[in-house]
Amino acid sequence: MNKSLTILIGFIHDFAAGFWAATVFAVYWLSRVQLSNPELASVLRPLVIDFFYFGLASVVIVMLTGMGRTFTYIENYYGKDAEKMRKKMLTIKHILLFGIFGSGTYWQYTMAFN
């Protein structure tokens, strides 16, 4: 059961991250359409705001499932030295991704609520 749960949590985590990226693109694209076609702004603005909130919800899911991945992590799978390097690289990756998610969500916010 633990392995199945680990796989499911990992899938949801990755899917939500991809969904977030799609919402960033959707907000950007719809904002560009609004700028080039002001007559559509009243119709597209609520859609842009919805995509922003979908993106925010996906960030929450990414964080929650990321915590779930922490608790289902199997220690020393690759050996002691490799695991030490893997943990270091995962820490660096997550610091970088936290910055990307934060700045991307802020960018979405500025486009949705300008």
C-alpha positions in Angstrom: 0.0 0.0 0.0 2.8 2.4 0.8 4.4 2.1 -2.6 1.1 2.7 -4.3 0.4 5.7 -2.2 3.9 7.0 -2.9 3.3 6.7 -6.7 -0.1 8.3 -6.4 1.2 11.3 -4.4 4.1 11.7 -6.8 1.7 11.7 -9.8 -0.7 14.3 -8.2 2.3 16.4 -7.3 3.7 16.4 -10.8 0.3 16.9 -12.4 -0.5 19.9 -10.2 2.9 21.4 -11.0 2.1 21.1 -14.7 -1.4 22.4 -14.3 0.0 25.4 -12.5 2.3 26.1 -15.5 -0.7 25.8 -17.8 -2.6 28.4 -15.7 0.4 30.8 -16.0 0.3 30.4 -19.7 -3.5 30.8 -19.8 -3.4 34.0 -17.7 -0.6 35.4 -19.9 -2.3 34.6 -23.1 -5.8 35.8 -22.1 -4.2 39.0 -20.7 -2.5 39.6 -24.1 -5.8 39.1 -25.9 -7.5 41.6 -23.6 -4.8 44.2 -24.4 -5.1 43.7 -28.1 -8.9 43.5 -28.1 -10.3 45.9 -25.3 -13.8 45.0 -26.3 -13.3 41.5 -25.1 -11.9 42.6 -21.7 -15.2 42.4 -19.9 -15.7 38.8 -21.0 -12.2 37.6 -20.5 -11.4 39.3 -17.2 -13.4 36.8 -15.1 -11.8 33.9 -16.9 -8.3 35.3 -16.2 -9.2 35.6 -12.5 -10.6 32.0 -12.5 -7.3 30.8 -14.0 -5.4 32.7 -11.4 -7.3 31.0 -8.6 -7.0 27.6 -10.3 -3.2 28.2 -10.3 -3.2 29.2 -6.7 -5.1 26.0 -5.8 -2.6 23.9 -7.8 0.3 25.5 -5.8 -1.5 24.5 -2.6 -1.8 20.9 -4.0 1.8 20.9 -5.0 2.9 21.9 -1.5 0.6 19.4 0.3 1.6 16.5 -1.9 5.2 17.6 -1.6 4.8 17.2 2.2 3.3 13.8 1.5 6.3 12.8 -0.6 8.5 13.7 2.4 6.7 11.3 4.6 6.6 8.5 2.1 10.3 8.9 1.2 12.4 5.7 1.3 15.8 6.3 3.0 19.1 5.0 1.5 17.6 3.6 -1.7 20.7 4.5 -3.7 23.3 4.0 -1.0 24.5 6.4 1.7 26.8 8.6 -0.4 24.4 8.9 -3.3 21.5 9.7 -0.9 23.5 12.5 0.7 24.1 14.1 -2.7 20.5 13.4 -3.8 19.2 15.2 -0.7 21.5 18.2 -1.4 20.3 18.4 -5.0 16.7 18.1 -4.0 17.1 20.9 -1.5 18.6 23.1 -4.2 16.0 22.2 -6.7 13.1 23.0 -4.3 14.6 26.3 -3.4 14.9 27.2 -7.1 11.3 25.9 -7.8 9.9 27.8 -4.8 11.3 31.0 -6.3 9.8 30.1 -9.7 6.4 29.3 -8.3 6.4 32.4 -6.2 7.4 34.7 -8.9 5.1 33.0 -11.4 2.2 33.3 -9.1 3.0 37.0 -8.4 3.2 37.6 -12.2 -0.2 35.9 -12.6 -1.6 38.1 -9.8 -0.4 41.3 -11.5 -2.0 40.3 -14.8 -5.3 39.2 -13.2 -5.7 42.1 -10.9 -4.1 45.1 -12.7 
